[in-house]
Amino acid sequence: MATTIFKRVELELPLKLIPSGSIDWKKVEEDCRRAIQLDSSSVKAHYMLGLALIQNKEYPEGIKHLEKALDLGRGANPKSYIVEEIWQELAKAKYREWEQASTERSWELQTLKEACEAALEQKYFLDQSELEGFVDEAEIAHRNQLKSLRSVFEKVAEADAPSEVPDYLCCKITLDILRDPVITPSGVTYERAVILDHFHKVGNFDPITRELLDESQLVPNLAIKEAVQSFLDKHGWAYNTV
């Protein structure tokens, strides 16, 4: 079965054409590890190994191999269909990893919040018995403490709440979050594959400034690439927007 899968991938047929239920992912993992031992720069071996590991919910290692496949694929042919497919699978894996971690964090925060509220209730009960004649003051202080506590937990929870991706991290053509950003001489940043597709289908000019432009003038925008990665590292929900 693994041999059949590799033949399909070598022929560059989309993986989605292969029924997932018919794949022996353990066998795929074994074959891919052997393939990587023979050729550590094999895009397809890293890609398929990443998928196999993700199927077994081994997210950290699976993501590592998908990222390796993406880097190798971009280096070989940034316009290849497989680069886009790898990115989509990587984004789904990253989102699942974030979703799992977010659920765990949410449960832990809720448990901690309830424990803190219980501790404040106990403190309020003790204060009532010790501060005779000052019950109103104790109740006001208790309410303020509860309000502050809940505000703190709400702010912590906001980090996992989906919002909008900043415009400067998005391609000026597709408005999607950038993956492989390149900057033009005029200072406009585009997704590499998107601007190359524009050259092929429309013409060699900047779609925003309308100035003449060709592939040799595109320079990787490393600052934006790092900013995108930093944003995704902090806001894993954004992988679900790609």
Secondary structure, 3 states (H helix, E strand, C coil): CHHHHHHHHHCCCCHHHCCHHHCCHHHHHHHHHHHHHHCCCCHHHHHHHHHHHHHCCCHHHHHHHHHHHHHHHHHHCCCCHHHHHHHHHHHHHHHHHHHHHHHHHHHHHHHHHHHHHHHHHHHHHHHHHHCCCCHHHHHHHHHHHHHHHHHHHHHHHHCCCCCCCCHHHECCCCCCECCCEEECCCCCEEEHHHHHHHHHHCCCECCCCCCECCHHHCEECHHHHHHHHHHHHHCHHHHHHC
